[in-house]
Amino acid sequence: MTTVLNVDAVNRSFGDRHVLKDVSFAVDAGRLTGFVGANGAGKTTTMRIILGVLGAQSGEATWRGAPITREVRQRFGYMPEERGLYPKMSVAEQVVYLGRLHGMSAADAKARTATLLDRLDLGPRAGDLVEKLSLGNQQRVQIAAALVHEPELLVLDEPFSGLDPLAADTVVAVLRERSAAGAAVLFSSHQLDLVERLCDDLVIIADGTIRASGPRSYLREQYALPRYSIEVDADAGWLRDEPGVTLVELDGPRAVLDLTPETDDQKILRAALDRGPVRSFGPVRPSLAEIFREVIQ
Amino acid sequence: MTTFEATRLVAARELRTKLRDKAFLYSTAFFLVIVIASIVLPAILGGGPTKVATAVPAATAPLRQAGFEVVEVTDVTAAERLLRDGEVEAAVVPGPEVLAMEEPPSEVVAALSVAPPVRLLEAGDLDPFLKFLIPSILAMLFFITSYTYGLQIAQSVIEEKQTRIVEILVSSVSVRALLAGKVAAMTLLAFGQIALLALVAFVGMKVTDVDTGVVNAVGPALGWFLPFFVLGFLMLATVWAGVGALASRQEEITSTSSPVQMAVLIPFFAVLFLQDNAEAQRILSYIPFSSPIAMPIRTFNGDAAAWEPLVSLLILAVTAVLLLAAGARIYQGSLMRTRQKTSLLAAWKNA
C-alpha cells in the first residue's frame, strides 16, 4: 500500500466563508477512496485544489512527496461535478482532444479512445455530436474523457449522479480496472450505500474538516458500537433486566442490545443458552451511513 | 508538454471547429460573392467599348485609335437618330461638331482634339474617387474584422465556461496556453479570410481587366495597412477573451463586452467622420485604438512624414503588449467563476 497523494493542512476561504479548515488525508495507489460528505462540506473545493483549478491559501497537496506541478497533473484524470464537454464536437474527437491535452500522441489518443468508447458501450456513437447524445451517454463520454490518458490519479466528483443503474455498473467496473492497474482513485459521492460497496478507503468531511479517514474495515471497527443482535426461540424480553444491557430493539424472539464497556458479551450468550436454544448471536457492524452520522455530529 | 505545444493543440481545435461551422462558411461565401460581384458585374454591365457614330470620315481613324467602336453614317439626321435610339453614345457631325444626349462626351472630345502636354509637380497616379474609396474600404475591413472576430473570441470563451469544460481544460493545460491558442486561431482565421478575399479580388481584377491603377495603388498601401491591422487586431484580441470570461452565459456578452465594442466602434466612426480634418486625423493616427485605421490612411494619402507611421506603430505595439497582459489577467481572474457574471474589478483582483 503506497500513499501517492497527500493533502496536507489545506485551508481555503471564499470571502469570509472558511470552506476548508486544515484538511489533511492520504490516497493510496491501487485503491478506491471514497470522499463522503454532505452538500457544501468542501468535497468539490478540495478536489479542485488537488487538480490545481483552485489555489489553496495555506497547506498543499503533494504527489509522491513532491509538489504537484503541471507535468504531474498531466497524469491526473478529472471529472468535475459540473459536467462539461463541447456540444458541437463529436464524441471520439472530443476524447482524443482531451487525451492530447494530457500529452498523448495523436496515434495513442486515437487508439485508446476507440478501446475506451467500446468498453463504455459508446462505440457506435463515436462519430455523433455530443449534443445529440442522451444525458446518460454524455456522462459516459465524460468518464472516457477522464480516463483516456490512463491517469495515475483519477479524481471524480460525484461520478454516479445522473447515471442509470446499468451505466453505474459499467463505471464501477471501469474504475475497478483502473485501480487494479495501480491507479489511485478518489471519488466523491453522497450515495453512501454505493460508496460502501465500492470503496477500499474512506475520507469523511463535514463543515470543511476531515472527521475520519482510513481503510473501510478500520473505520468500521473503530466506530463499532458495543452492539449485538440475538435471536432465540422464546421471547427475549428477559434481557431488559440483565445488568449492563440496554435494549435497542425488541421484537419477540429477536433483539438488538447495547452493552456497557465492562459487560462481557459471552456472559449474556451463556445466560441466553441457559434459557433455551440460541439461533444467532453476534456483533452488529455499523453501516457507512451510521458511521457517517456519528462522525459528522 | 510545453505551453507552446498546448497552445498549438488548442489553436488547432479552434480552427477545426470554426472551419466546420456553417455560419462561418456561409459568411465567408457571402463576402466572396460580394467581392466577385462588385468586380465582375460592372465589367459585364459595361458591355464592351463605347459606340460613336460619325458622319465625318476623317474622324474615324482617331476615334478607333482611342478605343471607340465607330459607326459610319452618311448624314447628321442618321447620326442623330442613332443617338436618340441609344445605339451610340455620341456622334461626330460635320463642323466638326460632337453630339451627345445629356452630358458632354469628354473622352470623344479629347480623342478629336490636340491637348497641350501636362507636367504634374506632385504626380498622383490615382483618380480621386479611388483615392477616397480604397482607404474607406480598408478601414471598413479592419472594423468588421476586428469586431466580428473579437466577438467570436468572446463567444468561444463563454462556450467553454458555460459548458463547464473549462474546468477540465484548466486542470490539464495552463490558462495562458488556452488563451494564446484561442487568440492565435482567431487571428489566423481573420487574416486568412482577408487574404482569401484580397486574392479573389486581385485575380478578379486581372481577369476582368479592371483599371490596373487600383491594383497598383492597393499594393503599396497594404505595406502599412498590414502591420497596423495585425497589431490593432491582436491588441484587442485578449481583451475580447477577457470580457468573454467575465460573462457566465452567452446572454451576458453584450453587457460585459461593451467597453471593447466602444473601443472598436468609436475610433472607426471618428476616423470616418473627421476625414477632412487634417489635424484630427493626425491626432487619431497616434491614438492606439484609431491608429490602425488612421495612420495607414494618412500614409496612403501621402499626408504623413516617413517617421510618423513608425512612431505610431511603436505606440500601438506597446499598448498591444499592455492590453494583452491586461486581457490575460481578466481572463485568468474570471475564467473559473462560472456561476454568475464577474465584475471587472473582481476579475482583476482575483487573478
HADDOCK unambig.tbl for C-alpha pairs under 7 A between the chains (distance, minus, plus):
assign (segid A and resid 51 and name CA) (segid B and resid 171 and name CA) 5.51 0.50 0.50
assign (segid A and resid 52 and name CA) (segid B and resid 171 and name CA) 6.09 0.50 0.50
assign (segid A and resid 53 and name CA) (segid B and resid 167 and name CA) 6.77 0.50 0.50
assign (segid A and resid 53 and name CA) (segid B and resid 170 and name CA) 6.24 0.50 0.50
assign (segid A and resid 53 and name CA) (segid B and resid 171 and name CA) 5.68 0.50 0.50
assign (segid A and resid 73 and name CA) (segid B and resid 172 and name CA) 6.45 0.50 0.50
assign (segid A and resid 74 and name CA) (segid B and resid 172 and name CA) 5.52 0.50 0.50
assign (segid A and resid 78 and name CA) (segid B and resid 168 and name CA) 6.53 0.50 0.50
assign (segid A and resid 80 and name CA) (segid B and resid 167 and name CA) 6.96 0.50 0.50
assign (segid A and resid 82 and name CA) (segid B and resid 164 and name CA) 6.41 0.50 0.50
assign (segid A and resid 83 and name CA) (segid B and resid 164 and name CA) 6.33 0.50 0.50
assign (segid A and resid 84 and name CA) (segid B and resid 163 and name CA) 4.90 0.50 0.50
assign (segid A and resid 84 and name CA) (segid B and resid 164 and name CA) 4.43 0.50 0.50
assign (segid A and resid 84 and name CA) (segid B and resid 165 and name CA) 3.90 0.50 0.50
assign (segid A and resid 85 and name CA) (segid B and resid 163 and name CA) 6.25 0.50 0.50
assign (segid A and resid 85 and name CA) (segid B and resid 165 and name CA) 5.10 0.50 0.50
assign (segid A and resid 86 and name CA) (segid B and resid 163 and name CA) 6.92 0.50 0.50
assign (segid A and resid 86 and name CA) (segid B and resid 165 and name CA) 6.96 0.50 0.50
assign (segid A and resid 101 and name CA) (segid B and resid 6 and name CA) 6.44 0.50 0.50
assign (segid A and resid 101 and name CA) (segid B and resid 172 and name CA) 6.46 0.50 0.50
assign (segid A and resid 101 and name CA) (segid B and resid 173 and name CA) 6.70 0.50 0.50
assign (segid A and resid 102 and name CA) (segid B and resid 172 and name CA) 5.95 0.50 0.50
assign (segid A and resid 103 and name CA) (segid B and resid 1 and name CA) 5.73 0.50 0.50
